[in-house]
């Protein structure tokens, strides 16, 4: 498949390498989301007074849920989650974040905070619920690999320190489809949406976000028919739920070249493109 544009393959690769280095050395400022607020939301949700997204953002819905819980627990309903409110939350109000190593079977406020930190750093762990299960352990191991730590699945001081840094960012990429964004990147319900969804008709063209090599093309469980491109220096992009894949493994494609067509394969409720960006194994918010 021919490359588009006037740059050579080596020039494309060199430019992308420079952009990725800049993104790694100068990450974007951390969002206003707080792991402490997320842990509070988990506790409130467990007591059925909060039904919103676990997004770590203080706001009216969280404050109202705190007051509702305080009134139910016989506390002063001031909307401030102080020590008495946390004690009243029970198991999900105990253990400050970083106060103990966390491993399989652990449960508490600190586990919920850890899960939220893992997710905003690009290591989704399923559900942010304050319970340290197999998916949380797997996310911890991915974070440890990313940070160059021993891969034991136990969150201790070194892992906590790694998760205190700003999440990695990706370089700006070409938009992979001419369609509006549906679901964006970030917290969704009690979990995390690690990519961007573009609702579009079945058969709509899906194009490469940058010059790269096809690392995978085929069916991938819930992703359905999927193409993964390797752009070098740890940067990869994923194009999921396709109806057709128009490239083959080890093939090189240019930025803007067709890689497939929109579909609804895998765990999809309707035709759309699910697009993801990873940097050295960590999911990152796409920038176009």
N, C-alpha and C positions, 0 to 999 in steps of 0.2 A: 504494500500500500504506500502511495507516495506521500511525502511530507508536505505540509502546507506552509506558506510563508517563505521568506527569503533567507532565513538563517540556516546554516548547516547543522547537522546533527551534533557536532562537537560544540558549536556555538550555543545551541539550545541547552545542551547539558551544562556547559560552563555558566550560562546565565542562571539556570535553575539552581546550580550548586551555590552560587553567590547569594541568591535570594534566600536559600535555606539557611546558610550560615548566619546571615543577618537576622533571620527570624529566631534562630536558636540563641544568639548572643544578646538580642534585644527583645525579649518577650513583651507582649502587651501587658498593661497593668491588670492585676487580678480584679475580678468583678467584685461587686459589693456583696455578693452572696457570702453568707457566714455558715460555717459548719456547726457552730453553736446554735444558730437559729434553726438549721436543718434538724439537729438532734431534738430540739424542743418540738418542732413540728411532728417528728416521728412519735414522740411521747404523747402529744395531744391527739394524734391520729389513732393511736392504740386505745385511747380512752373515748374515742368516737365523738370528739368535740371539734375536730379539724378534718376537713375533707378535701383541702386544696392540694396543690402540688408541693412536693418536698423540694423547694427551690432555695432555701436558705435566705430568703429575702424577708426582712421584717415588714409588716404591712397591716392594714386593718383586719384582714381575715385571721391572721395569726394572733393579733392582740385581742380580738373578740373571742377567739378560742381559749386563750389564757384566762380571760375573765370568766368565761362560762365554766371552765374547769375549776377555777378557784372558788366560785360560788357553790359548785357542786361539792367541793371538798371542805366547805366551811371556812375558807380563808377569805381575807380581805380581797375583793375583786378589783384590784388596781391595774391588772394587765401586765404586771412586772413579774417575770419568772425568776424569783429569788430562791434562796435555799429551801424555804418551807414549801414552795410550789414544786421544786424539783423532788423533794422527799416524798411529796404526795403522789408524784408520778410513778413511784415504785421502782421496779428494776430498770426501767428506761430513763429514770432521772438520776441514776447513780453512776459513779466513777467518772471523774473529770477526764477529758481527753488527754492522753499522754501519761496518765498516772500508773499504768500497768501495761505489760506486753499483752497483745491481743492475738488469740489463736482460735482454732476451731472450737465451737461450743460456747465462746464468750457471748455475753449479752449485756447491753447497757447503753447509756448515753454516749460513752466513748466509742462504742462500736458504730453507732449511727453516725457520729461525726467522722469516723474513719471512712465509712462507706461513701459519705458525701464527698469527702476530699478525694478519694479514689476516682469517683465519677467525674468531678470537674477537672481532674488531672488527666483524663482520657483513658481510664481503666474501669469501664462499667462492670458492676457486680450484681446485676439483676435487680434486686429490690433493696431500697434503703429502709431497713426495718429494725435495726438495732440488734440483729442476730448474726453472728459470725458463722456462716455456713460455707459449703464447698465453693460456691461462686465468689464469695468474698475472698477466700483463701487464694483462689486462682487469680483474682484481680491484684491481690497483694504481691503475688509472685511476678506478675507482669510489671508492676511498678518497681519491684526490686531489680529485675533485669534491666529496665530502662535506666535506673539510677546506678547500675554497676554494683549492686549489693548482692550478698549471698541470697540465693533463691530458696528460702525455707518456708514461705507462706505465713510467717509469724511477724506481726507488726510490732517492732520495738523502736528504740530511740533513733536508730539510723533511718528506718522507714518513715517515722514521723518527721524527721528533719527533711527528708527528700520531698515529702508532701507539703512542707511549709513553703517551698519555692513556688514561683509563678508557674502556671500550666504552660506547656510548650505551645508555640504558635506555628502555623504553616505559612509558607509564602503565598502570595496571591496567585490564583490559578484561573484558567479560562472556564467560563460557565459551561457545564457539560450538556445543557439542553436549553432550548428556547421555550421556557415555561416558567410560571411563577412559583415561588416557594410555598409549599404547603406547611408541613411540620418542620420546624427549624431544629437546630442543634442545641441541646441542653436538657435540663430536667423536664420530665414528663410524667405526671402522676407520682408514683412512688419509685420510679426508675429514671432512666436517662436515655435520651435519643441521641445516639452517637454519630448521627449523620444529618443530612438534609433531604427531605422528600420533595420531589417535583411532580405533582399530579399532571398527567398528560395522556393523550389518547394512545391506545395500543398501536405500536408501529412507529411512533414518533422517534426521530433520530436522536441517538445518544452519541456524544463525541468526546474525544480524549481531552482532559483538562490541561494536559501538558505533554510534551514529547516523552516517550517512555517505551518500555519493553513489556509485553504481556507476560505477567507472572502466573496468571490463572485464567482459564476460560472454561466454564462448565457449571454443573449444578452443585450448589453448596448449601445443603440443608435448607434452613429457613430463608436464606437469601434467594433461593431459586436459581435461575440461570444468571450467572455472575461473571463479570470480567474484572480482574485486578491488574492494574498497571504499576510497574516499578519504575520510578523516575530517578532512581539513584540517590545516594546519601541518606538512605533510610526513609525517603518519602514515597508513599504509595497512595493510590486512589482506587476506590471500589465502586462498581456500577452494578446494582443488584435489581432483582425482579424482572429481568429482561425477557422479552419474547423471542429474541434472536441475538446471538453473538456473532459478530462479523469479523472477528480476529481469532488467531490461534496462539497457543503458548509459544514463547520465544520470539514472536513477531515484534518488530519495532513499528511504532505508529507516531505520527506527528501530532502536535497540538491542533485540535479541531478536526482530526480525522475521525471518521465513523468507527465506532467500536461495537455498536449493537442497536437494538430497538426496544422501546418501552414495552413492558408487559405487566403481568400480575402473577408471576411464578413464585413459588415458595410461600411464605407466610405473608401474603399481601391481600388486603381487602378490596383492592381495585387497582387499575393500571396506574403506575407511577414509577419514577426512577428514585431509588434510594442511593444517595451518593455519600461516600465517606472519604475522609483524609486521615492517614496515620503518619506519624513521624517517629521513626525508630520504635514502632509498636504501640505508641500512644495515640489515641484518637485526638484530633484537633478540630476546632471549628473552621469550616471552609471560608476562604475569603476570595471573592471574585473581583 
